Amino acid sequence: TIPYIITTNGEWDFYVRAIDRAGNVGEWSDKFTVRRDAVNPEVPVIIYNSGMNIDKWQNNINITLSSKDTGIPIKHYELDWNQDGIVDYTTDGRFIPWNGYSSCNTRFRAVDILDNVSDWTETVHIHMDTIKPDPPTFEFLDGYVQGTWTNQDVKVSMKAGDNNGYIGVSQGGYFQYTSDFINIVSIEG
C-alpha cells in the first residue's frame, strides 16, 4: 500500500488502478469521493432585529447571527460572555437573551459541521430585562397629608422595586403620572 495524502480543500472524485512491475495495467476502480474542508467560517455578522448594542437595560433584544463558510453548513454559534475564551452558551442563528442576562463583553463565533471554528466577533453589550416593575409606593414629604387641601407645593417621593434594583435616574428608569389616562407625563425616578 502507498499512502496518498489529500491536503487541498474541496471535493474530489478519484479512480485508481494498479500497474505491476511487468507493465500490466489493471482495471480502474469504482469512483470514490473525498470531501475535505479545513477552512474556518467567517467571523459572524451580528444583526439586531430589535434592541441595540448599547450599555443600557433593554426589554426587546433579538439577535440574528450569520456566517459564511466554504459551502459547509454552520452547526451552531458559540457565546462567551466574559472574554475568558470558554464557551458559555451555544445557539443556532438566533439569540434572544433571557431575563437578567447582562454583559458588556458578549462575543460570538461560528462552528461548522466539521468543527472548524471562526474567530470571535468584537464584544457587544447585552442587558435584558423583561419583567415589569412593582407598583410604585408614595411618600408625601414636608408633612402633607394625602387628600387635604394646601397652599404649599407638595413634594412626593416615589419608589418602585424592580428585578434589577430600584427604578431611578442612574438605572435609566422613570415614572409616569396621569389623572385621566389621556395626558400622560413622564418624570425621572
Helices and strands as residue ranges (DSSP letters): E 10-14, E 32-36, E 45-50, E 62-66, E 74-80, E 89-91, E 94-95, E 102-112, E 124-127, E 137-140, E 156-159, G 169-171, E 174-177, E 185-188
